[in-house]
Amino acid sequence: MAVSILLAVALVAVIGVIFLHRATGDAPTGGAAAAASGDCLPADTRITADPAVADALEAIIADTGCSDVAIHSEDSAVTAAALAAGGDPDFDLWVPDSAMWPAQVTRLAKTSGVDAAGLVVGDTIASTPVVFAATETTATALSAAGADLSGLADGSLSVVLPDPTTAAASDAALLALQKAVDGDARTFTGLVLALETGVVDTPAKALEVASTAKKPTIAVATEQALQEYNASAKTALVPIPLFDATPVVSIPIVTAAGSSADVLAAATSLASTVAGGSDRLFAHDLRDAAGAADGAEAVSVGTDATMSANRAEVLRTWQVLTAPSRMLALNDVSGSMNEPATKDLSRIALFEKAAVRAINSLSTDSSLAIWVFSSRRIGGQDWQEVVPFGSLGDPKQKQTMIDTANKLDDYVGGGTGLYDSVLAAVEYMQDSYVEGEVNLVLLNTDGVNEDDDGLDLDGLLTKLRALHDPAKPVSVIAIGYGPDTDQDALEKIAAATDGAAYQALAPTDITSVLVDAVTQRGCRPNCG
């Protein structure tokens, strides 16, 4: 888990309650009969399909009398992980539960430097809308109140999200959310971090949580998952519209790049067979490739490669935003921090209050270390470790951090040994880098470098660029307090590390800027 923030965001109003009618499940007619007249797939065709569609495919193929074709049922996330790790495709045809997965395979393989098999996304053969489901009581109350997704930011509305790394509905919902805020990285970050607190393992669990929640709660799931849940649920849930356009998960046929003519012919045959067996799709709570289903309004299905790539990218963003933070707070305690910021408080006193609030903004799976710097604190060394890294999930450790932040004034004195301290902090973070976490240096200063015996700015930037390693990124998030800060230098330091620079010119800015810097680390360097 990562940090959570409160951002009020007005999106689209809930415009009513619409129930997407469940397919009747009657015995197939018409479409299945047409499918039965098609040619059989070769018996040795290897088909791997996600459990969401595997049963429907088996029924459709059986209707053709081609019962010799076996379908291997496997979660799309499992198949994608094996392919991204460099495994050879053990299928001729792959039917994942979303067209997003092939793009995800490519992204994961590129990130880890693996030469993965190329994949070709073919015809869409089925689809299922993404729904935001709630109890009738909650849906009616939300509609009457004109509630919208700004409730996510202020905590009045809870959303239960199946793990986006394994659930296709969630990445489609995240992409819709990103579009709803016009791609604004800062706003999207705030909403994602609010969503993160309600992540569960599966769509079924999300629906279960929503049905028993004590406060207004919405579950993200596919229409198929909702209908399957309602079939045996004590408390049925209904979908509510939250976006102008309904997000839809498209289900394609995927082949390996360079597949033989026979395999490509098998893919075409399967697509044709499924198109003729739409009744079986409906019976398994799926829609056809065009988004149509018995008893329900058709929805628009996007099939272009760009949409699939966008969903993979929004999943990457989710993973970055929700990764645990490992933050080294590098705090200026030079003599100028004793100068007055307000009539009653010095700069260091205001910073202490802001620092405590920032610590409380970090989630319990984050870790923090506190360093201070001025000039020649330890011999000729400008920096000093005050509290080593520790987990904020440990109440005693967190209290130690808060107590230290409240007593930073005890360390004030000397000049500003900025550049050598920044380099030491970045080197330390790279040497102790922790995979799977966001490793960063949070630099807080009110002045300019005053260590004439150490690095100059050009020397520091040269060393930072040489240290930069995309496989072990360590960003510097720099905050300048007051008008005396060398903001140009801070911006250059941040740019050299793919970080960001902030400035708090007024005393009242200190708290808001520091908390903003801490909580917005996931969208950098493009927070806007």
C-alpha positions as CSV (number, residue, x, y, z in Angstrom):
1,M,0.0,0.0,0.0
2,A,1.1,3.5,-0.6
3,V,0.1,6.9,0.9
4,S,-3.5,8.2,0.7
5,I,-4.6,11.7,0.0
6,L,-7.8,13.8,0.0
7,L,-8.6,15.6,-3.2
8,A,-12.1,16.8,-4.0
9,V,-12.7,16.0,-7.7
10,A,-16.1,16.6,-9.4
11,L,-16.6,14.1,-12.2
12,V,-19.9,12.9,-13.5
13,A,-23.1,12.7,-11.5
14,V,-24.9,9.4,-10.9
15,I,-27.8,9.7,-13.3
16,G,-29.9,6.8,-12.1
17,V,-30.1,3.1,-11.5
18,I,-30.0,0.8,-14.5
19,F,-30.1,-2.9,-14.1
20,L,-28.5,-4.9,-16.9
21,H,-30.8,-7.9,-17.3
22,R,-29.4,-11.3,-16.8
23,A,-29.4,-13.6,-19.8
24,T,-32.0,-16.3,-19.5
25,G,-29.7,-19.3,-19.9
26,D,-32.1,-21.2,-22.1
27,A,-30.9,-24.0,-24.4
28,P,-29.1,-22.6,-27.5
29,T,-31.0,-22.2,-30.7
30,G,-30.4,-20.4,-34.0
31,G,-26.8,-19.3,-33.4
32,A,-25.6,-22.6,-32.0
33,A,-27.3,-24.4,-34.8
34,A,-25.4,-22.3,-37.3
35,A,-22.2,-23.0,-35.4
36,A,-22.9,-26.7,-35.7
37,S,-22.7,-26.5,-39.5
38,G,-19.2,-25.1,-39.4
39,D,-16.0,-27.0,-40.0
40,C,-14.3,-28.6,-36.9
41,L,-11.1,-27.2,-35.5
42,P,-8.2,-29.6,-35.8
43,A,-8.3,-31.9,-32.8
44,D,-4.7,-31.1,-31.9
45,T,-5.4,-27.3,-31.7
46,R,-4.0,-26.1,-28.4
47,I,-6.3,-23.6,-26.9
48,T,-5.7,-21.8,-23.6
49,A,-8.6,-19.7,-22.3
50,D,-9.3,-17.7,-19.2
51,P,-11.9,-19.3,-16.9
52,A,-14.2,-16.4,-17.6
53,V,-14.7,-17.7,-21.2
54,A,-13.4,-21.2,-21.2
55,D,-16.8,-22.9,-20.3
56,A,-18.6,-20.9,-23.0
57,L,-16.0,-21.9,-25.6
58,E,-16.3,-25.6,-24.6
59,A,-20.0,-25.4,-25.0
60,I,-19.8,-23.7,-28.4
61,I,-17.3,-26.1,-29.8
62,A,-19.3,-29.1,-28.4
63,D,-22.3,-27.8,-30.3
64,T,-20.4,-28.2,-33.6
65,G,-19.8,-31.9,-32.8
66,C,-16.0,-31.2,-32.4
67,S,-15.6,-32.6,-28.9
68,D,-12.1,-33.7,-29.5
69,V,-10.7,-30.2,-29.1
70,A,-9.5,-29.6,-25.6
71,I,-9.4,-26.3,-23.9
72,H,-6.9,-25.5,-21.1
73,S,-8.4,-23.2,-18.6
74,E,-5.9,-20.8,-17.0
75,D,-6.1,-17.3,-15.5
76,S,-4.9,-14.7,-17.9
77,A,-2.5,-13.2,-15.3
78,V,-0.8,-16.6,-15.0
79,T,-0.4,-17.0,-18.7
80,A,0.8,-13.4,-19.1
81,A,3.4,-13.8,-16.3
82,A,4.8,-17.0,-17.9
83,L,5.1,-15.3,-21.3
84,A,6.7,-12.1,-19.9
85,A,9.3,-14.3,-18.1
86,G,10.4,-15.6,-21.5
87,G,8.4,-18.8,-21.6
88,D,7.5,-20.2,-25.0
89,P,3.7,-20.1,-25.7
90,D,2.3,-23.5,-24.9
91,F,-0.8,-22.8,-27.0
92,D,-1.8,-22.2,-30.6
93,L,-4.7,-19.9,-29.6
94,W,-4.9,-17.9,-26.4
95,V,-8.2,-16.4,-25.3
96,P,-7.5,-14.0,-22.4
97,D,-10.2,-12.2,-20.5
98,S,-9.0,-8.9,-21.9
99,A,-7.2,-7.5,-24.9
100,M,-5.0,-5.7,-22.4
101,W,-2.9,-8.8,-21.5
102,P,-0.7,-9.1,-24.6
103,A,0.3,-5.4,-24.2
104,Q,1.0,-6.2,-20.5
105,V,3.3,-9.1,-21.5
106,T,5.3,-6.8,-23.8
107,R,5.6,-4.1,-21.1
108,L,6.7,-6.5,-18.4
109,A,9.2,-8.2,-20.7
110,K,10.7,-4.9,-21.7
111,T,11.0,-3.7,-18.1
112,S,12.8,-6.9,-17.0
113,G,15.0,-7.1,-20.2
114,V,13.5,-10.4,-21.2
115,D,13.2,-11.5,-24.9
116,A,9.5,-12.6,-24.8
117,A,7.6,-14.2,-27.6
118,G,5.7,-11.7,-29.9
119,L,2.0,-11.8,-29.7
120,V,-0.7,-10.9,-32.3
121,V,-4.1,-9.8,-31.1
122,G,-6.7,-11.0,-33.5
123,D,-10.5,-10.9,-33.6
124,T,-12.6,-10.0,-30.6
125,I,-15.0,-12.9,-30.0
126,A,-16.8,-11.8,-26.8
127,S,-17.1,-8.9,-24.4
128,T,-18.4,-7.9,-21.0
129,P,-19.1,-4.4,-19.7
130,V,-17.5,-3.2,-16.5
131,V,-20.1,-2.4,-13.8
132,F,-20.0,-0.4,-10.6
133,A,-22.3,-2.3,-8.4
134,A,-24.1,-1.5,-5.1
135,T,-27.1,-2.6,-3.1
136,E,-30.5,-1.2,-4.1
137,T,-30.5,1.0,-1.0
138,T,-27.1,2.5,-1.7
139,A,-27.8,3.0,-5.4
140,T,-31.1,4.8,-4.6
141,A,-29.4,7.0,-2.0
142,L,-26.6,7.9,-4.3
143,S,-28.9,8.8,-7.1
144,A,-31.1,10.9,-4.7
145,A,-28.1,12.8,-3.4
146,G,-26.6,13.4,-6.8
147,A,-23.4,11.8,-5.5
148,D,-20.4,11.5,-7.8
149,L,-16.8,10.2,-7.5
150,S,-15.7,13.2,-5.5
151,G,-16.9,11.1,-2.7
152,L,-13.8,8.9,-3.2
153,A,-11.6,11.9,-2.2
154,D,-13.5,12.9,0.9
155,G,-14.2,9.4,2.1
156,S,-17.9,9.5,1.9
157,L,-18.0,6.8,-0.8
158,S,-16.0,3.6,-0.7
159,V,-15.0,1.6,-3.8
160,V,-13.9,-2.0,-3.6
161,L,-11.5,-2.8,-6.4
162,P,-10.4,-6.2,-7.4
163,D,-6.6,-6.3,-7.7
164,P,-5.8,-4.5,-11.0
165,T,-2.8,-6.7,-11.6
166,T,-5.1,-9.7,-12.0
167,A,-8.6,-8.4,-12.8
168,A,-9.4,-7.1,-16.2
169,A,-12.4,-5.1,-14.9
170,S,-10.2,-3.0,-12.7
171,D,-7.7,-1.8,-15.4
172,A,-10.7,-0.9,-17.6
173,A,-12.2,1.1,-14.8
174,L,-9.0,2.8,-14.1
175,L,-8.6,3.8,-17.7
176,A,-12.2,5.2,-17.6
177,L,-11.4,7.2,-14.5
178,Q,-8.2,8.6,-16.1
179,K,-10.2,9.7,-19.1
180,A,-12.9,11.2,-16.9
181,V,-10.3,13.6,-15.3
182,D,-8.9,14.4,-18.8
183,G,-5.7,12.6,-18.0
184,D,-4.8,15.1,-15.2
185,A,-2.0,13.2,-13.5
186,R,-2.3,14.9,-10.1
187,T,-6.1,14.4,-9.9
188,F,-5.8,10.8,-11.1
189,T,-3.1,10.1,-8.5
190,G,-5.3,11.3,-5.7
191,L,-8.2,9.1,-6.8
192,V,-6.0,6.1,-7.3
193,L,-4.6,6.4,-3.9
194,A,-8.1,6.7,-2.5
195,L,-9.1,3.5,-4.4
196,E,-6.1,1.7,-3.2
197,T,-7.4,1.3,0.3
198,G,-10.2,-0.9,-0.9
199,V,-8.3,-3.5,-3.0
200,V,-9.4,-7.1,-2.7
201,D,-8.2,-10.3,-4.4
202,T,-11.2,-11.1,-6.8
203,P,-14.3,-9.5,-8.3
204,A,-16.4,-12.0,-6.3
205,K,-14.9,-10.7,-3.1
206,A,-15.4,-7.1,-4.1
207,L,-19.1,-7.8,-4.7
208,E,-19.4,-9.6,-1.3
209,V,-17.8,-6.7,0.5
210,A,-20.2,-4.2,-1.2
211,S,-23.2,-6.2,-0.3
212,T,-22.4,-6.2,3.5
213,A,-20.7,-2.8,3.9
214,K,-22.1,-0.5,6.6
215,K,-21.4,2.7,4.6
216,P,-22.2,3.5,0.9
217,T,-19.9,1.2,-1.1
218,I,-19.5,0.4,-4.8
219,A,-17.8,-2.7,-6.1
220,V,-16.0,-2.8,-9.5
221,A,-16.6,-6.0,-11.5
222,T,-17.6,-7.2,-14.9
223,E,-21.2,-7.6,-15.8
224,Q,-20.5,-11.4,-16.0
225,A,-19.1,-11.5,-12.5
226,L,-22.1,-9.5,-11.2
227,Q,-24.7,-11.8,-12.8
228,E,-22.9,-14.9,-11.5
229,Y,-22.8,-13.4,-8.0
230,N,-26.4,-12.4,-8.0
231,A,-27.5,-15.9,-9.0
232,S,-26.8,-17.1,-5.5
233,A,-26.4,-13.9,-3.4
234,K,-28.5,-13.2,-0.4
235,T,-28.4,-9.5,-1.2
236,A,-28.4,-8.8,-5.0
237,L,-26.5,-5.8,-6.3
238,V,-27.3,-3.5,-9.1
239,P,-25.0,-1.6,-11.5
240,I,-25.0,2.2,-11.3
241,P,-23.6,4.4,-14.2
242,L,-20.6,6.6,-13.2
243,F,-19.3,7.5,-16.6
244,D,-20.8,8.8,-19.9
245,A,-19.5,5.8,-21.7
246,T,-19.5,2.3,-20.2
247,P,-16.1,0.7,-19.9
248,V,-16.0,-2.6,-21.7
249,V,-13.6,-5.6,-21.6
250,S,-13.1,-7.1,-25.0
251,I,-12.1,-10.8,-25.2
252,P,-9.9,-11.6,-28.3
253,I,-8.1,-14.5,-29.9
254,V,-4.3,-14.1,-29.5
255,T,-1.7,-16.0,-31.5
256,A,2.1,-16.1,-31.3
257,A,3.9,-14.0,-33.9
258,G,5.0,-16.1,-36.9
259,S,2.3,-18.7,-36.3
260,S,1.7,-21.2,-39.1
261,A,-1.0,-20.8,-41.7
262,D,-2.8,-23.7,-40.1
263,V,-2.8,-22.0,-36.7
264,L,-4.1,-18.7,-38.3
265,A,-6.8,-20.7,-40.1
266,A,-7.8,-22.3,-36.8
267,A,-8.1,-18.8,-35.2
268,T,-10.3,-17.7,-38.1
269,S,-12.4,-20.8,-37.7
270,L,-12.8,-20.4,-33.9
271,A,-13.8,-16.7,-34.4
272,S,-16.5,-17.8,-36.9
273,T,-17.7,-20.6,-34.7
274,V,-18.1,-18.3,-31.7
275,A,-19.9,-15.7,-33.7
276,G,-22.4,-18.4,-34.6
277,G,-22.8,-19.5,-31.0
278,S,-23.7,-16.2,-29.3
279,D,-26.5,-17.9,-27.4
280,R,-23.9,-19.9,-25.5
281,L,-22.1,-16.7,-24.7
282,F,-25.3,-15.2,-23.3
283,A,-26.0,-18.3,-21.3
284,H,-22.5,-17.8,-19.6
285,D,-23.3,-14.1,-18.9
286,L,-21.1,-12.8,-21.7
287,R,-21.9,-10.6,-24.6
288,D,-20.9,-11.0,-28.2
289,A,-18.1,-9.2,-30.0
290,A,-20.3,-6.2,-30.7
291,G,-21.4,-5.8,-27.1
292,A,-24.9,-7.2,-27.7
293,A,-26.8,-9.6,-25.3
294,D,-30.3,-10.9,-24.9
295,G,-32.5,-8.5,-22.8
296,A,-29.8,-5.8,-22.4
297,E,-28.9,-2.6,-24.3
298,A,-25.9,-3.0,-26.5
299,V,-22.6,-1.4,-25.5
300,S,-19.8,-0.1,-27.6
301,V,-16.7,-2.3,-27.6
302,G,-13.4,-0.8,-28.4
303,T,-11.0,-3.2,-30.1
304,D,-8.1,-1.0,-31.3
305,A,-4.6,-1.7,-30.2
306,T,-4.2,1.8,-28.7
307,M,-6.9,1.1,-26.1
308,S,-5.2,-2.2,-25.1
309,A,-1.9,-0.4,-24.8
310,N,-3.5,2.4,-22.7
311,R,-4.9,-0.2,-20.3
312,A,-1.5,-1.7,-19.9
313,E,0.0,1.7,-19.3
314,V,-2.7,2.6,-16.7
315,L,-1.9,-0.7,-14.9
316,R,1.7,0.3,-14.9
317,T,0.7,3.7,-13.4
318,W,-1.3,1.9,-10.7
319,Q,1.6,-0.3,-9.8
320,V,3.9,2.7,-9.5
321,L,1.4,4.7,-7.4
322,T,0.7,1.9,-5.0
323,A,4.2,0.6,-4.5
324,P,5.5,1.1,-0.9
325,S,7.6,4.2,-0.3
326,R,11.2,4.1,0.9
327,M,12.0,7.7,1.7
328,L,15.1,9.4,3.1
329,A,14.2,12.8,4.5
330,L,17.2,15.1,4.1
331,N,16.5,18.2,6.2
332,D,18.3,21.5,6.2
333,V,19.2,22.6,9.8
334,S,21.5,25.4,8.9
335,G,21.4,28.5,11.1
336,S,19.0,30.4,8.8
337,M,16.3,27.9,9.8
338,N,16.1,29.8,13.1
339,E,15.0,33.0,11.3
340,P,11.4,34.0,11.8
341,A,8.8,32.8,9.4
342,T,5.8,34.4,11.2
343,K,5.4,36.7,14.1
344,D,5.4,33.7,16.5
345,L,7.2,30.9,14.7
346,S,10.6,30.3,13.2
347,R,11.2,28.5,9.9
348,I,12.3,25.3,11.7
349,A,9.2,25.4,14.0
350,L,6.9,25.7,11.0
351,F,8.8,22.9,9.3
352,E,8.5,20.6,12.3
353,K,4.7,20.9,12.3
354,A,4.6,20.2,8.6
355,A,7.0,17.2,8.9
356,V,4.8,15.6,11.5
357,R,1.8,15.9,9.2
358,A,3.8,14.5,6.3
359,I,4.8,11.5,8.3
360,N,1.2,10.8,9.2
361,S,0.4,11.0,5.5
362,L,2.6,7.9,4.8
363,S,1.0,4.5,4.8
364,T,2.1,1.8,7.3
365,D,4.0,-0.2,4.6
366,S,6.3,2.8,4.0
367,S,9.7,3.1,5.5
368,L,11.5,6.4,6.4
369,A,14.9,7.6,7.5
370,I,15.8,11.1,8.8
371,W,19.0,12.9,8.0
372,V,20.0,16.5,8.7
373,F,22.6,18.6,7.1
374,S,24.3,22.0,7.6
375,S,28.1,22.3,7.4
376,R,30.8,20.2,9.0
377,R,28.5,18.3,11.3
378,I,30.8,15.3,11.7
379,G,34.4,16.4,11.0
380,G,34.3,17.7,7.5
381,Q,31.0,15.9,6.7
382,D,28.0,18.0,6.2
383,W,25.3,15.4,6.7
384,Q,24.3,13.3,9.7
385,E,21.9,10.3,10.1
386,V,19.5,11.0,12.9
387,V,17.1,8.1,12.6
388,P,17.9,5.0,10.4
389,F,15.4,3.4,8.1
390,G,12.5,1.8,9.8
391,S,8.9,0.8,9.0
392,L,6.1,3.1,9.8
393,G,4.0,0.0,10.4
394,D,5.9,-0.3,13.7
395,P,4.1,2.1,16.1
396,K,7.2,2.7,18.2
397,Q,9.3,3.5,15.1
398,K,6.6,5.9,13.8
399,Q,6.5,7.7,17.2
400,T,10.3,7.9,17.1
401,M,10.1,9.6,13.7
402,I,7.4,12.1,15.0
403,D,9.4,12.9,18.1
404,T,12.5,13.5,16.0
405,A,10.6,15.8,13.6
406,N,9.4,17.8,16.6
407,K,12.9,18.3,17.8
408,L,14.8,19.2,14.7
409,D,15.4,22.6,16.2
410,D,18.0,20.9,18.5
411,Y,20.2,20.4,15.4
412,V,20.1,23.9,14.0
413,G,23.4,25.6,13.4
414,G,26.1,26.2,10.7
415,G,26.0,26.9,7.0
416,T,24.2,25.1,4.2
417,G,26.2,22.1,3.0
418,L,23.7,21.3,0.3
419,Y,25.4,19.7,-2.7
420,D,27.7,17.2,-0.8
421,S,24.7,16.1,1.3
422,V,22.4,15.5,-1.7
423,L,25.1,13.4,-3.4
424,A,25.6,11.3,-0.2
425,A,21.9,10.7,0.2
426,V,21.4,9.6,-3.4
427,E,24.5,7.3,-3.2
428,Y,23.2,5.8,0.0
429,M,19.7,5.1,-1.5
430,Q,21.2,3.5,-4.6
431,D,23.6,1.3,-2.5
432,S,20.7,0.2,-0.3
433,Y,18.1,0.1,-3.1
434,V,15.0,-2.0,-2.4
435,E,13.2,-3.6,-5.4
436,G,9.5,-3.1,-5.6
437,E,9.5,0.1,-3.6
438,V,9.6,3.8,-4.6
439,N,13.1,4.8,-3.5
440,L,13.5,8.6,-3.1
441,V,15.2,11.4,-1.3
442,L,13.0,14.2,0.1
443,L,15.2,17.3,0.3
444,N,14.0,20.2,2.4
445,T,16.1,23.5,2.4
446,D,15.7,27.2,2.9
447,G,18.9,28.4,1.4
448,V,21.8,28.1,-1.1
449,N,24.9,25.9,-1.0
450,E,27.5,27.5,1.3
451,D,30.2,24.8,1.3
452,D,33.0,26.2,-0.8
453,D,35.2,23.2,0.0
454,G,32.8,20.7,-1.6
455,L,31.1,20.1,-4.9
456,D,29.7,22.9,-7.0
457,L,26.4,22.6,-8.8
458,D,27.9,21.4,-12.1
459,G,29.9,18.8,-10.3
460,L,26.9,17.6,-8.4
461,L,24.8,17.4,-11.6
462,T,27.5,15.5,-13.4
463,K,27.7,12.9,-10.6
464,L,23.9,12.6,-10.3
465,R,23.5,11.9,-14.1
466,A,26.3,9.3,-13.9
467,L,24.6,7.6,-11.0
468,H,21.2,7.5,-12.7
469,D,20.2,3.9,-13.3
470,P,16.7,3.2,-14.8
471,A,16.8,-0.2,-13.2
472,K,17.4,1.4,-9.7
473,P,15.8,4.9,-9.9
474,V,16.3,7.2,-7.0
475,S,14.5,10.5,-7.4
476,V,15.2,13.7,-5.5
477,I,12.0,15.6,-4.5
478,A,13.3,19.1,-3.6
479,I,11.3,21.7,-1.6
480,G,12.6,25.2,-1.2
481,Y,11.3,27.2,1.8
482,G,11.2,31.0,1.5
483,P,12.6,33.6,-0.9
484,D,16.2,32.9,-0.2
485,T,16.2,29.4,-1.7
486,D,18.3,28.7,-4.8
487,Q,15.2,27.3,-6.6
488,D,17.0,27.1,-9.9
489,A,19.6,24.7,-8.4
490,L,16.8,22.6,-6.8
491,E,15.0,22.3,-10.2
492,K,18.2,21.1,-11.9
493,I,18.9,18.6,-9.1
494,A,15.3,17.3,-9.5
495,A,15.6,17.1,-13.3
496,A,18.8,15.1,-13.1
497,T,17.1,12.5,-11.0
498,D,13.6,12.5,-12.7
499,G,12.3,14.1,-9.6
500,A,10.4,17.3,-8.9
501,A,11.0,20.7,-7.3
502,Y,8.5,22.7,-5.2
503,Q,8.7,26.1,-3.6
504,A,6.9,27.4,-0.5
505,L,7.2,31.2,-0.6
506,A,4.7,32.0,2.2
507,P,4.8,30.5,5.7
508,T,1.3,29.1,5.1
509,D,2.6,27.2,2.1
510,I,5.0,25.0,4.1
511,T,2.6,22.4,5.3
512,S,0.6,22.1,2.1
513,V,3.7,21.9,-0.1
514,L,5.5,19.3,2.0
515,V,2.4,17.0,2.3
516,D,1.8,17.5,-1.5
517,A,5.4,16.5,-2.3
518,V,5.1,13.4,-0.1
519,T,1.8,12.2,-1.4
520,Q,2.2,13.0,-5.1
521,R,5.4,11.0,-5.6
522,G,3.6,8.5,-7.9
523,C,2.9,10.9,-10.8
524,R,6.3,12.5,-11.0
525,P,7.9,14.0,-13.0
526,N,4.6,14.8,-14.8
527,C,2.2,15.8,-12.0
528,G,1.6,19.1,-13.6
